[in-house]
Amino acid sequence: MDLLEALFLGVLQGATEFLPISSSGHLVLVPNWLGWAAPPLLFDVVVHLGTLVAVLAYFWRDWLTLLRAGWTALHTHSNQDAVNQDPQFHLLLMLGIGTIPAAVVGAVFNIFLVEVFATPLVASVALLMTACVLVLGERMRTGGQALTGITARQALLIGVAQAVAIIPGLSRSGSTISAGMWQGLARPDAARFSFLLSTPIILLAGGGQVLELLVTDRSVESGMLMVLLVGCVSAAVVGYLAIWLLMRLVQQIGLYGFAVYCATIGTLSLLVALFS
């Protein structure tokens, strides 16, 4: 892998991880179109760390507030009712509930799903499904509920949407934002919950890859450090910009534009997969 390829894949990972167009689908399709070999596991690890840096950099104030609320809850016993009514502690609990489905599916089925579904044909069909999910998310919006009022049922259903999106081509952010809007959340609140919910999952996925790397005991090849640095930094910078862009677009124009993109790319890639 050379520096140009590392830069391209880092930018691709950073943009598609957070925009509702499926990073996994693009990382299946684009290297296939360009005739590139699959990137090594170590590169996957560092670009995931890059996207983790991006989401933490954008939402660091949110996470600091949430973790403080959790810390207070653990160390407060005199007025536990007041702690339980803290909206930030409530949101932290809802994020924990929403994380459970994807954590379970990833732990049990991740290797199977990657081996079975990480093909251009499946990714193409899943991109078309993403387009449908985004359109339905807009068409079936049921209200403008604030994030502070999210219930355990709503959080769990959004978490199930995140778990299903482990299939390459089915956008995680698109599925969770749409599910949030189906559950009555306002667009900006659905997007915020989606990105906050992505943080533990990206951390768990990156941690799993680190453990796999330690088990395989692969050393860094000479000259690979710069490739890894380029991939990590580009994923972090572009990922941050992608979050910034989406948080503004969901308030102004919604998800229809991303649905058109997914439908176009999905259709073209499906034709290529079927007739090539």
N, C-alpha and C positions, 0 to 999 in steps of 0.2 A: 504494500500500500504506500503510495507516495503522498506528498503534502497536498497536492491539488485534490486528490480523491478524499483525503481526510477532511479538508476544508468543506468540500461539497457535501459529504455525508454528515458532517457536524451541523452545517447550516440546515440541511434537510431534516435532521432529527430535531433541532431546536424549533424550527417553524412548525413542523407537523405534529410534534408532541402536544402542543397547546391549541393550535387552530383546529377546528372540528373537521379535519380532513384525513385523519388516521396516519400516525407516524409508522405504525407497523405495516400498513398496506403500502405506503410509499417506499419503505425500506425493503419490501419484497419486490415491488415492481421496478423501481428505478435501476437498481444494480442489474436486474435481469435484462432491461432494455439496453443498458450500456455494455453488457457482457462482462461485468466485473465479478470477481469472486466475492463470496460472503466475507465481511470483515471479521477479523479475529475476535475472540471473546473479550480480550483485554480492551479493545477499542469500544466494544459495546458497553463495557463497564464505565469507561471514562466519559463517553457521551451521555450516559444516563446520569452520571454525577454532574455533568454540565447542566442538564435540564433541572436537576435538583437544586443546584446553585441558583438558577434562574427563578424558580418559583419561590424559593426562600428569600431571595433578594427583593422580589416584588411584594411579598406578603409578610415580611419579617415583623412588621408592627402587629399584624393580626396574630401571628403565631406567638409573639411575645406576650400579648394580652391574654391569649387563650391558655398558655402554659402557666402564666401567673395565676390565673383563675383556678387551674388544676392544682397548683401548688398550695394555694390558699385552702382549697377544699380538703386536701390531705392533712393539713396542719391546723384546721379549725374545728373545734368540737363544741365550743360554747354556744354557737348560734348556727347550727347546721341547716335549719330551715332557710335562713338568709343566704347561705352558701348555695343551696339547691335552687334558689330563685335567681341567682346570678345569671344573666343571659349569656355571658361569655362561657361560664362553666357548662351551661346547658348546650351551647353550640359545640363545645369540645366533646361532650358526651355523644352528641349526634354524629359528629365526625368519626368517633370511635365505632359507633354502630354501623355507619355507612361503609367503613373500611372492611368489615368482617367478610362480606360475600366475596370480594375480589381477593382477599388474603387467602381464603379457603380454596377458591377455584385455582388461584395461582400456585398454591402449595401442592395441590393434588393433581391438577391436570395440565400444568404449564408446558412440560416437556412434550406430552402427548399432543396438545393443541398445536404447538410450534411445528412438530414433525408432520402432522396430518394436514393442517390448514395453511401452512406458510407456502402457498403456491400462487403463481400469477392468476390462475383461474379463480381460486377462492377469494383472493384479495380483490379482484375486479368485481365479483358479485357482492362482496361485503361493502365495497365503496358505493355501489348502487343502493344497498340497504341503508347506508349512512345518509345518502341523499334523501331517502324516504323518511328516515327518522327525523332529520332536520326540518323537513316540510311539515311533518305531523306535529313536531314540537311547536312550531309557529301556529299551525291551524287549531291545535287543541289547547292552547293557553287558556287557563281557567281563572286567572286572577292576578293580583299583585301583592301577594303575601310577603311580608318582610321575613328575612332570614332568622330573626330572633324568635319567630313563632314556629319554626320547623319542628315537626313531631318525630318520634322514633319510627313510626310507620313510613313517613315520607323519606327519612334518611335511609332506612333499610331498602326501600324501593329504588332510590337513586343508587345505592350501593350495588343492588342487583344489576342495574343497567351498566355500571362500571365493570362488574364481573363478566357480563356477557361480551363486553367490548374487548376482551382478551383475544378474540378472534381477529387475525390480521385483516385490516381493511375496514373494520367497524370502529369508528372513532370513539375513543374514551370520552373526550371532552364533549363531543357532539351528543353522545348518548346520555351523559349525566346532565348536561344543561337542558336537553329536551325533556328528560324525565323530571327534572326540577320544575320546569314550566308546566308539565302535565299535572304535577302535584300542587300547583297553585302558586309557586314562587314567582316573583317578578323576575324579568330577564336578568338584570344586574345581580340580583341575589342568587339566582340559579347558577350564574357564571362564577360568582365568588365561591359558592359552596363547592362547585365542581373543581376549581383550582385548589382550594384548601384540601379537598378530599384526595387530590392527586398526590399530595406531598408524602403521606405515609406509604402509598403504593409505590411511588418511584423509589423511595428509600428502601422498601422491602425488596423490590426488584433488583436494585443495585446491590443490596446486601447479599441477595441470593447469588448474583453473578460473581461477587467477590469470593463467596464461599466455594463456588464451583471452580473458580480460578485457583484458589488455594489447594483444592483437592487435586486438580490436574497438575499443579506445581509447574506452571509455565513461567519461564523467566522472560524478561523484556529483552528483545533482540537489540543489537547495536543499531543505533540510528532511529529506533522506534520512539524514543522519548519526544522528539519534536512532532512527530505524527500524532501522538496521543495528546500533546499540549494543544495543537491546532484544532483537533477534533473537540476537545473539552471546552476550550475557550469559545469557539464558534458556536457550539451548541448552547452555551450559557448566554452569550450575547444575543443571539437570534431568538432564543427561547424567551428571554426577558422582553424583547421587542414584540414578540408574538402575543404574549400575555397582555401587554399594554395596548396593542392594537385591538385584540378581541374584546377587552373590557369596554372599549369605547364603541366598537361596532355593534355590540349586542344592544346597547342603549339607543343607537341611532337607526340602524337598518335591519337588525335581527339576523337571522341565520339563512335567509333564502339564497344569498349570493354564494355561500359555502355549499349549499345543496346543489346549485347549478354546477359548481366546479366538480364536486364529487360525482355527479351524474355524467358529466362530460368525460372525465378521466376514467371512470368506471366503464363506460360504454366503449371507449376507444381501446382500453387495455383488454376488455373482454373480447373484442373483435380480434385483437392481435393474438390472444391466448388460444382462441378457437381456430384461427385460420393460419397460424404461423407453423 
